[in-house]
Amino acid sequence: MSKAHQYAPESLMMSFGYKPELSEGAVKAPIFQTSTFVFKTAEEGKAFFELAYGLRSKDQDEELGLIYSRINNPNLEILENRLCLWDKAEDCAVFESGMSAISTVLLEFLKPGDLLLYSSPVYGGTDHFIHHFLPKIGIDAVGFNANDSKKDILDILEKTGKADKLAMIYMETPANPTNQIIDISLCKEIANEFDTAEKTVKLAVDNTYMGPLWSHPLQLGADIVIYSATKYIGGHSDLIAGAVLGNQEIIKRVKTLRTFLGNMSSPNTCWLLLRSLETLKVRMEQQMKNARELAVFLDNHPKVQKVHYLGLLTENDPSYEVYKKQYTSPGAMISFEIVGSEKEAFQFLNQLNLFKLAVSLGSTESLAQHPATMTHAGVDPVHKKALGITSNLVRLSIGVESANDIIWDVEQALDVVNVTVCTTNKNENKAILL
Ligand SMILES: *Cc1c(COP(=O)(O)O)cnc(C)c1O
């Protein structure tokens, strides 16, 4: 490989970190379906274990040798090296699910007595872990909303009476399902204000919605980036996986806990993810283009009250500046409020043909779901309302199909929804219920 030329990540997804000469010349990495690895000599085994257990530091250019597939495996390592390229991260740890990535990070960087500040809403599984598991080990958590200013957030922290115990800020942006944006560098500022000589407050960002292509939180001050690799990275609705990225010191701690929780990804899943990464950019770009076209169509449809899509933000929107700073694309997730309520939303969902009615997101096929009764069913009604998760809200994950077919499907499904369009009053309530 030429040293003078810097390849883009998408050019390296087919080859980076894999040496064909170590695998009979195979152009693709085989699946290393093995639990354990043979040492050449006893001395070599001893040297590998010294590194694995941190008994000595690495010699220059020394790499951790292969020992046992819970600690490392070629498919896992090649995948981790390739994921680093998108986020310009020093290191990466891949997990058997997004939730195992998230729970391992929270367990490693929080201890009894600590306070966690998190953006609300976070993914349902994350919310459950924060509220139903962390209290059992003496960790308190307090949430803030996308609309909160720096002063609002500082007030929320003060009111807990233990702001000095703040150990981590955990955020998810854009918020699911309403696409509200949270400012990563603002959260970094807040984290820094609570650093002391004894501790630094870690900033962790769940980047599942916009990464690894369109947002790079490490460049904006985050310490830890987390993915559900089940979504865009996997991209085919055929596996569950997660990833954590950050500097070497942070990932060393994450990998050490992973070794003892045993929640690393299997060689087979890593191999599937390597295959997925080869088409990551073309998939995500096509998904975004399709989403952009559909969002415009929805925005002009009389049976649609409001569309939540970053591509529709205008320059005078309060979020616009942060949007431009944080993202290079509006993404491929759309939610919209249909005129009506649950009944009309369900009529629409039941009529879809090309779209599959399923939760999850980021895959090649388009998916649709009803947040209020599905992904966010567990959120209490008052909080749900505050978050904008209304009964007429539908969430769409846009796939790689033809944009024409996607729009056709949405249009024919909207056609059967029983509302009478009132064209004279288009800007207020675009349609009225029958
Ligand atoms: C799906 C998802 C998760 C959980 O990931 P799994 O792979 O299902 O464990 C976490 N965060 C976000 C934003 C998600 O969409």
The ligand as a MOL file (V3000), in Angstrom:
LIG
                    3D

  0  0  0     0  0            999 V3000
M  V30 BEGIN CTAB
M  V30 COUNTS 15 15 0 0 0
M  V30 BEGIN ATOM
M  V30 1 C -31.0420 -0.9610 18.7600 0
M  V30 2 C -30.4120 0.0720 19.5660 0
M  V30 3 C -29.6770 -0.2450 20.7180 0
M  V30 4 C -29.5480 -1.6630 21.2400 0
M  V30 5 O -28.8150 -2.4710 20.3820 0
M  V30 6 P -28.9820 -4.0640 20.2520 0
M  V30 7 O -28.0140 -4.4020 19.1780 0
M  V30 8 O -30.4080 -4.3370 19.9010 0
M  V30 9 O -28.6210 -4.6590 21.5740 0
M  V30 10 C -29.0660 0.7980 21.3950 0
M  V30 11 N -29.1720 2.0740 20.9860 0
M  V30 12 C -29.8810 2.4160 19.8910 0
M  V30 13 C -29.9640 3.8410 19.4930 0
M  V30 14 C -30.5220 1.4430 19.1450 0
M  V30 15 O -31.2330 1.7820 18.0710 0
M  V30 END ATOM
M  V30 BEGIN BOND
M  V30 1 1 1 2
M  V30 2 1 2 3
M  V30 3 2 2 14
M  V30 4 1 3 4
M  V30 5 2 3 10
M  V30 6 1 4 5
M  V30 7 1 5 6
M  V30 8 2 6 7
M  V30 9 1 6 8
M  V30 10 1 6 9
M  V30 11 1 10 11
M  V30 12 2 11 12
M  V30 13 1 12 13
M  V30 14 1 12 14
M  V30 15 1 14 15
M  V30 END BOND
M  V30 END CTAB
M  END
